[in-house]
Amino acid sequence: MVNEMNHNLELLTHIYKNSEMGVFTTTTLINKIKLKENKIKPILENEIKLYEDFMKKSKKILKSYDSVPKNNIMAKLSSSIGITMETIKDNSDSALAQMLVEGMSMGVVSITTKISQYIKVADKKVIKLAKNFQKFQEEEIDKLKAYM
């Protein structure tokens, strides 16, 4: 039971941190292009809502285990600097889509690895949330490819 709880906590924490980072980076990106005429904005705004939903769902289950993940301030700072540098170089829809696809692709790889690692040992509802998170990222990648 303790091991199963640890697996659940690790998977939920992964979903929570990745979705929190998704909210942060996408919000940062939108703020960088606020005064621009980018056609990609509605996709980004919807993405934030979906990431927030995964944050809420994973946090709710984490709380039931008396666990709340810590914020990763260094990762956010690093990401913010990277986004600033990239959008100064090129803030076209194509460049933004490519940046997001690269980030989400890393997210898909990491959540896919976690799912296969824990599929037999974690709670079914946690695995389901992880699979939904994976599917969400894959669908967003497909939407973003239209802008590349």
MARBA-3410 file (N, C-alpha, C, O; in Angstrom, 1 decimal):
148
0.8,-1.2,0.0,0.0,0.0,0.0,0.9,1.3,0.0,0.6,2.2,-0.7 ~ 1.9,1.3,0.8,2.8,2.4,0.9,3.5,2.7,-0.5,3.6,3.8,-0.9 ~ 3.9,1.6,-1.1,4.5,1.7,-2.4,3.6,2.3,-3.4,3.9,3.1,-4.2 ~ 2.3,1.7,-3.4,1.3,2.2,-4.4,1.1,3.7,-4.2,1.0,4.5,-5.1 ~ 1.1,4.1,-2.9,0.9,5.6,-2.6,2.0,6.4,-3.1,1.8,7.5,-3.7
3.2,5.9,-3.0,4.4,6.6,-3.5,4.4,6.7,-5.0,4.7,7.8,-5.6 ~ 3.9,5.7,-5.7,3.8,5.7,-7.1,2.7,6.7,-7.5,2.9,7.5,-8.5 ~ 1.6,6.7,-6.8,0.6,7.7,-7.1,1.1,9.1,-6.9,0.8,10.0,-7.7 ~ 1.8,9.3,-5.8,2.3,10.7,-5.5,3.3,11.1,-6.5,3.2,12.3,-7.0 ~ 4.1,10.2,-7.0,5.1,10.6,-8.0,4.5,11.0,-9.3,4.8,12.0,-9.9
3.5,10.2,-9.7,2.8,10.5,-11.0,1.9,11.7,-10.9,2.0,12.6,-11.8 ~ 1.2,11.9,-9.8,0.4,13.1,-9.6,1.3,14.4,-9.5,0.9,15.4,-10.0 ~ 2.4,14.3,-8.8,3.3,15.4,-8.7,3.9,15.8,-10.0,4.0,17.0,-10.4 ~ 4.2,14.8,-10.8,4.7,15.0,-12.2,3.6,15.8,-13.0,3.9,16.7,-13.7 ~ 2.3,15.3,-13.0,1.3,16.0,-13.7,1.1,17.4,-13.2,1.0,18.3,-14.0
1.1,17.5,-11.9,0.9,18.9,-11.3,2.0,19.8,-11.7,1.7,20.9,-12.2 ~ 3.2,19.4,-11.6,4.4,20.3,-11.9,4.4,20.6,-13.4,4.7,21.8,-13.8 ~ 4.1,19.6,-14.2,4.1,19.9,-15.7,3.0,20.8,-16.1,3.2,21.7,-16.9 ~ 1.8,20.6,-15.5,0.7,21.5,-15.8,0.9,22.9,-15.3,0.5,23.9,-15.9 ~ 1.5,23.0,-14.1,1.8,24.3,-13.5,2.8,25.0,-14.4,2.7,26.2,-14.6
3.8,24.3,-14.9,4.8,24.9,-15.7,4.1,25.3,-17.1,4.5,26.3,-17.7 ~ 3.2,24.5,-17.5,2.5,24.8,-18.8,1.7,26.1,-18.6,1.7,27.0,-19.5 ~ 1.0,26.3,-17.5,0.3,27.5,-17.2,1.3,28.7,-17.2,1.0,29.7,-17.8 ~ 2.4,28.5,-16.5,3.3,29.6,-16.3,3.9,30.0,-17.7,4.0,31.2,-18.0 ~ 4.4,29.0,-18.4,5.1,29.4,-19.7,4.1,29.9,-20.7,4.5,30.9,-21.5
2.9,29.3,-20.8,2.0,29.8,-21.8,1.5,31.2,-21.4,1.3,32.1,-22.3 ~ 1.3,31.5,-20.2,0.9,32.8,-19.7,2.0,33.8,-20.0,1.8,34.9,-20.5 ~ 3.2,33.4,-19.7,4.4,34.3,-20.0,4.5,34.6,-21.5,4.7,35.8,-21.9 ~ 4.2,33.6,-22.3,4.3,33.8,-23.8,3.2,34.7,-24.2,3.4,35.6,-25.1 ~ 2.0,34.6,-23.7,0.9,35.4,-24.1,1.2,36.9,-23.7,0.9,37.8,-24.5
1.7,37.1,-22.5,2.1,38.4,-22.1,3.2,39.1,-23.0,3.2,40.3,-23.2 ~ 4.1,38.2,-23.6,5.1,38.8,-24.5,4.5,39.2,-25.8,5.1,40.1,-26.5 ~ 3.4,38.6,-26.2,2.8,39.0,-27.5,1.5,39.7,-27.4,0.7,39.9,-28.3 ~ 1.3,40.3,-26.2,0.0,41.0,-25.9,-0.3,42.0,-26.9,-1.5,42.1,-27.3 ~ 0.6,42.8,-27.3,0.4,43.9,-28.3,0.6,43.5,-29.7,0.5,44.4,-30.6
0.8,42.2,-30.0,1.0,41.8,-31.4,-0.3,41.2,-31.9,-1.3,41.0,-31.2 ~ -0.3,40.9,-33.2,-1.5,40.4,-33.9,-1.5,38.9,-34.1,-2.0,38.5,-35.1 ~ -0.8,38.2,-33.3,-0.7,36.7,-33.5,-2.0,36.0,-33.5,-2.9,36.2,-32.7 ~ -2.2,35.2,-34.5,-3.4,34.4,-34.7,-3.4,33.2,-33.7,-4.5,32.6,-33.5 ~ -2.3,32.9,-33.1,-2.2,31.7,-32.2,-2.8,32.0,-30.8,-2.9,31.0,-30.0
-3.0,33.2,-30.5,-3.5,33.6,-29.1,-4.7,32.8,-28.6,-4.6,32.3,-27.5 ~ -5.7,32.6,-29.4,-6.9,31.8,-28.8,-6.5,30.4,-28.4,-7.0,29.8,-27.4 ~ -5.6,29.8,-29.2,-5.1,28.4,-28.9,-4.4,28.5,-27.5,-4.6,27.6,-26.7 ~ -3.5,29.5,-27.3,-2.8,29.6,-26.1,-3.7,29.9,-24.9,-3.5,29.3,-23.8 ~ -4.7,30.7,-25.1,-5.6,31.0,-24.0,-6.4,29.7,-23.6,-6.6,29.5,-22.4
-6.8,28.9,-24.5,-7.5,27.7,-24.2,-6.6,26.7,-23.6,-7.0,26.0,-22.6 ~ -5.3,26.7,-24.0,-4.3,25.8,-23.5,-4.1,26.0,-22.0,-4.0,25.1,-21.2 ~ -4.1,27.3,-21.6,-3.9,27.7,-20.2,-5.1,27.1,-19.4,-4.9,26.6,-18.3 ~ -6.3,27.2,-19.9,-7.5,26.7,-19.1,-7.4,25.2,-18.9,-7.7,24.7,-17.9 ~ -6.9,24.5,-20.0,-6.8,23.0,-19.9,-5.7,22.7,-18.9,-5.8,21.7,-18.1
-4.5,23.4,-19.0,-3.5,23.1,-18.0,-4.0,23.4,-16.6,-3.7,22.6,-15.7 ~ -4.7,24.5,-16.4,-5.2,24.8,-15.1,-6.1,23.7,-14.6,-6.1,23.3,-13.4 ~ -6.9,23.1,-15.5,-7.8,22.0,-15.1,-7.0,20.8,-14.6,-7.4,20.2,-13.6 ~ -5.9,20.4,-15.3,-5.1,19.3,-14.9,-4.4,19.7,-13.5,-4.2,18.8,-12.7 ~ -4.0,20.9,-13.4,-3.4,21.3,-12.1,-4.4,21.1,-10.9,-4.0,20.5,-9.9
-5.6,21.6,-11.1,-6.7,21.4,-10.1,-6.9,19.9,-9.8,-7.0,19.6,-8.6 ~ -7.1,19.1,-10.8,-7.4,17.7,-10.6,-6.3,17.0,-9.9,-6.6,16.3,-8.9 ~ -5.1,17.2,-10.3,-3.9,16.5,-9.7,-3.7,17.0,-8.2,-3.4,16.3,-7.3 ~ -3.9,18.3,-8.0,-3.8,18.9,-6.7,-4.8,18.4,-5.7,-4.5,18.1,-4.6 ~ -6.0,18.2,-6.2,-7.1,17.7,-5.4,-6.8,16.3,-4.9,-6.9,16.0,-3.7
-6.3,15.4,-5.8,-5.9,14.1,-5.4,-4.7,14.1,-4.5,-4.6,13.3,-3.5 ~ -3.7,14.9,-4.8,-2.5,15.1,-4.0,-2.9,15.4,-2.5,-2.4,14.9,-1.6 ~ -3.9,16.4,-2.4,-4.3,16.8,-1.1,-4.9,15.6,-0.3,-4.8,15.5,0.9 ~ -5.6,14.7,-1.0,-6.2,13.6,-0.4,-5.1,12.7,0.2,-5.3,11.9,1.1 ~ -3.9,12.8,-0.3,-2.7,12.0,0.2,-1.9,12.9,1.2,-0.8,12.6,1.6
-2.4,14.1,1.5,-1.7,15.1,2.4,-0.4,15.5,1.8,0.6,15.6,2.5 ~ -0.4,15.7,0.5,0.8,16.1,-0.2,0.5,17.3,-1.1,-0.5,17.2,-1.9 ~ 1.3,18.3,-1.1,1.2,19.4,-2.0,2.6,19.8,-2.5,3.5,20.1,-1.7 ~ 2.8,19.7,-3.8,4.1,19.9,-4.4,4.6,21.4,-4.2,3.8,22.3,-4.1 ~ 5.9,21.5,-4.1,6.5,22.8,-4.0,6.7,23.4,-5.4,6.8,22.8,-6.4
6.7,24.8,-5.4,6.9,25.5,-6.6,8.4,25.4,-7.0,9.3,25.4,-6.2 ~ 8.6,25.3,-8.3,10.0,25.3,-8.8,10.4,26.6,-9.4,10.2,26.9,-10.5 ~ 10.8,27.5,-8.5,11.1,28.9,-8.9,12.3,29.0,-9.9,12.2,29.8,-10.8 ~ 13.3,28.1,-9.7,14.4,28.2,-10.7,14.0,27.8,-12.1,14.4,28.4,-13.1 ~ 13.1,26.7,-12.2,12.7,26.3,-13.5,11.8,27.4,-14.1,11.9,27.6,-15.4
11.0,28.1,-13.3,10.2,29.2,-13.9,11.1,30.3,-14.3,10.8,30.9,-15.4 ~ 12.0,30.7,-13.6,12.9,31.8,-13.9,13.7,31.4,-15.2,13.8,32.3,-16.1 ~ 14.2,30.3,-15.3,14.9,29.8,-16.5,14.0,29.8,-17.7,14.4,30.3,-18.8 ~ 12.8,29.3,-17.5,11.9,29.3,-18.6,11.5,30.7,-19.1,11.4,31.0,-20.3 ~ 11.3,31.6,-18.1,10.9,33.0,-18.4,12.0,33.7,-19.2,11.7,34.4,-20.2
13.2,33.4,-18.9,14.4,34.0,-19.6,14.4,33.5,-21.0,14.6,34.2,-22.0 ~ 14.2,32.1,-21.1,14.3,31.5,-22.4,13.2,32.0,-23.4,13.4,32.3,-24.5 ~ 12.0,32.2,-22.8,10.8,32.7,-23.6,11.1,34.1,-24.0,10.9,34.5,-25.2 ~ 11.6,34.9,-23.1,11.9,36.3,-23.5,13.0,36.4,-24.6,12.8,37.1,-25.5 ~ 14.0,35.6,-24.5,15.1,35.6,-25.5,14.5,35.1,-26.9,14.8,35.7,-27.9
13.7,34.0,-26.9,13.2,33.5,-28.1,12.2,34.5,-28.8,12.2,34.6,-30.0 ~ 11.3,35.1,-28.0,10.3,36.0,-28.5,11.0,37.3,-29.0,10.4,38.0,-29.9 ~ 12.1,37.7,-28.5,12.8,38.9,-29.0,13.4,38.5,-30.4,13.3,39.4,-31.3 ~ 13.9,37.3,-30.5,14.5,36.9,-31.8,13.4,36.7,-32.9,13.5,37.2,-34.0 ~ 12.2,36.1,-32.5,11.2,35.8,-33.5,9.9,35.6,-32.7,9.8,34.6,-31.9
8.9,36.4,-32.9,7.6,36.2,-32.2,6.5,35.9,-33.2,5.3,36.2,-32.9 ~ 6.9,35.3,-34.3,5.8,34.9,-35.3,5.1,33.7,-34.7,5.6,33.0,-33.9 ~ 3.9,33.5,-35.3,3.1,32.3,-34.9,3.9,31.0,-35.1,3.8,30.1,-34.2 ~ 4.6,31.0,-36.2,5.4,29.8,-36.5,6.5,29.5,-35.4,6.6,28.4,-35.0 ~ 7.2,30.5,-35.0,8.2,30.4,-34.0,7.6,30.0,-32.7,8.2,29.2,-31.9
6.5,30.6,-32.3,5.9,30.3,-31.0,5.3,28.9,-31.0,5.5,28.2,-30.0 ~ 4.7,28.5,-32.1,4.2,27.1,-32.2,5.3,26.1,-32.1,5.2,25.1,-31.4 ~ 6.5,26.4,-32.7,7.6,25.5,-32.7,8.1,25.4,-31.2,8.4,24.3,-30.8 ~ 8.2,26.5,-30.5,8.7,26.5,-29.2,7.8,25.7,-28.3,8.2,24.9,-27.5 ~ 6.5,25.9,-28.4,5.5,25.1,-27.6,5.5,23.7,-28.0,5.4,22.8,-27.1
5.6,23.3,-29.3,5.6,21.9,-29.7,6.8,21.2,-29.1,6.7,20.1,-28.6 ~ 8.0,21.9,-29.1,9.2,21.3,-28.5,9.0,21.0,-27.0,9.3,20.0,-26.5 ~ 8.4,22.0,-26.3,8.2,21.8,-24.8,7.2,20.7,-24.6,7.4,19.9,-23.7 ~ 6.1,20.7,-25.3,5.0,19.7,-25.1,5.5,18.3,-25.5,5.1,17.3,-24.9 ~ 6.4,18.3,-26.5,6.9,17.0,-26.9,7.7,16.3,-25.8,7.6,15.1,-25.6
8.5,17.2,-25.1,9.3,16.7,-24.0,8.3,16.2,-22.9,8.5,15.2,-22.2 ~ 7.2,17.0,-22.7,6.2,16.6,-21.7,5.5,15.3,-22.1,5.3,14.5,-21.2 ~ 5.2,15.0,-23.4,4.6,13.8,-23.8,5.6,12.6,-23.5,5.2,11.6,-23.0 ~ 6.8,12.8,-23.9,7.8,11.8,-23.6,7.9,11.4,-22.1,7.9,10.3,-21.7 ~ 8.0,12.5,-21.3,8.1,12.2,-19.9,6.9,11.6,-19.2,7.0,10.7,-18.4
5.7,12.0,-19.6,4.5,11.4,-19.0,4.3,10.0,-19.6,3.8,9.1,-18.9 ~ 4.6,9.8,-20.8,4.5,8.4,-21.4,5.4,7.4,-20.6,5.1,6.3,-20.3 ~ 6.6,7.9,-20.3,7.6,7.1,-19.6,7.0,6.8,-18.2,7.1,5.7,-17.7 ~ 6.5,7.8,-17.5,5.9,7.6,-16.2,4.7,6.7,-16.2,4.6,5.8,-15.3 ~ 3.9,6.8,-17.2,2.7,5.9,-17.3,3.2,4.4,-17.4,2.7,3.6,-16.7
4.1,4.2,-18.4,4.6,2.8,-18.6,5.3,2.3,-17.3,5.3,1.1,-17.0 ~ 5.9,3.2,-16.6,6.6,2.8,-15.4,5.7,2.4,-14.3,5.9,1.5,-13.5 ~ 4.5,3.1,-14.2,3.6,2.9,-13.1,2.2,2.3,-13.4,1.4,2.1,-12.5 ~ 2.0,1.9,-14.7,0.7,1.4,-15.1,0.2,0.2,-14.3,-1.0,0.1,-14.1 ~ 1.1,-0.6,-13.9,0.7,-1.8,-13.1,0.6,-1.6,-11.6,0.1,-2.5,-10.9
1.2,-0.5,-11.1,1.3,-0.3,-9.7,0.5,0.9,-9.1,0.2,0.9,-7.9 ~ 0.2,1.8,-10.0,-0.5,3.0,-9.5,-2.0,2.9,-9.5,-2.5,2.0,-10.3 ~ -2.7,3.7,-8.8,-4.2,3.7,-8.8,-4.7,4.0,-10.2,-4.2,4.8,-10.9 ~ -5.8,3.3,-10.6,-6.3,3.4,-11.9,-6.8,4.8,-12.2,-6.6,5.3,-13.4 ~ -7.3,5.6,-11.2,-7.8,6.9,-11.5,-6.6,7.9,-11.7,-6.7,8.8,-12.5
-5.4,7.6,-11.1,-4.2,8.4,-11.3,-3.7,8.1,-12.7,-3.2,9.0,-13.4 ~ -3.7,6.8,-13.1,-3.2,6.4,-14.5,-4.1,7.1,-15.5,-3.6,7.6,-16.5 ~ -5.4,7.1,-15.3,-6.4,7.7,-16.2,-6.1,9.2,-16.4,-6.1,9.7,-17.5 ~ -5.8,9.9,-15.3,-5.5,11.3,-15.3,-4.2,11.5,-16.1,-4.1,12.4,-16.9 ~ -3.2,10.7,-15.9,-2.0,10.8,-16.6,-2.2,10.5,-18.1,-1.6,11.3,-18.9
-3.0,9.6,-18.4,-3.3,9.3,-19.9,-4.0,10.5,-20.5,-3.8,10.8,-21.7 ~ -5.0,11.0,-19.8,-5.7,12.2,-20.3,-4.7,13.4,-20.5,-4.9,14.2,-21.4 ~ -3.8,13.6,-19.6,-2.8,14.6,-19.7,-1.9,14.4,-20.9,-1.6,15.3,-21.7 ~ -1.5,13.2,-21.1,-0.7,12.8,-22.3,-1.5,13.1,-23.6,-1.0,13.7,-24.5 ~ -2.8,12.7,-23.6,-3.7,12.9,-24.8,-3.8,14.4,-25.1,-3.8,14.9,-26.2
-4.1,15.2,-24.0,-4.2,16.6,-24.1,-3.0,17.2,-24.8,-3.1,18.0,-25.7 ~ -1.8,16.9,-24.3,-0.6,17.4,-24.9,-0.4,17.0,-26.4,0.0,17.8,-27.2 ~ -0.7,15.7,-26.7,-0.6,15.3,-28.1,-1.6,16.0,-29.0,-1.2,16.4,-30.1 ~ -2.8,16.3,-28.5,-3.8,17.0,-29.3,-3.4,18.5,-29.5,-3.6,19.1,-30.5 ~ -2.8,19.1,-28.4,-2.3,20.5,-28.6,-1.2,20.5,-29.6,-1.1,21.5,-30.3
-0.3,19.6,-29.6,0.8,19.5,-30.5,0.2,19.5,-31.9,0.7,20.3,-32.8 ~ -0.8,18.7,-32.2,-1.4,18.6,-33.5,-2.0,20.0,-33.9,-1.9,20.4,-35.0 ~ -2.7,20.7,-32.9,-3.3,22.0,-33.2,-2.2,23.0,-33.6,-2.3,23.8,-34.5 ~ -1.1,23.0,-32.8,0.0,23.9,-33.0,0.7,23.7,-34.3,1.3,24.7,-34.9 ~ 0.8,22.5,-34.8,1.5,22.2,-36.0,0.9,23.0,-37.2,1.6,23.3,-38.2
-0.4,23.3,-37.1,-1.0,24.1,-38.2,-0.4,25.5,-38.3,-0.5,26.1,-39.4 ~ 0.3,26.0,-37.3,0.9,27.3,-37.3,2.4,27.3,-37.7,3.0,28.3,-37.9 ~ 2.9,26.1,-37.9,4.3,26.0,-38.2,4.6,26.1,-39.7,5.8,26.0,-40.1
END
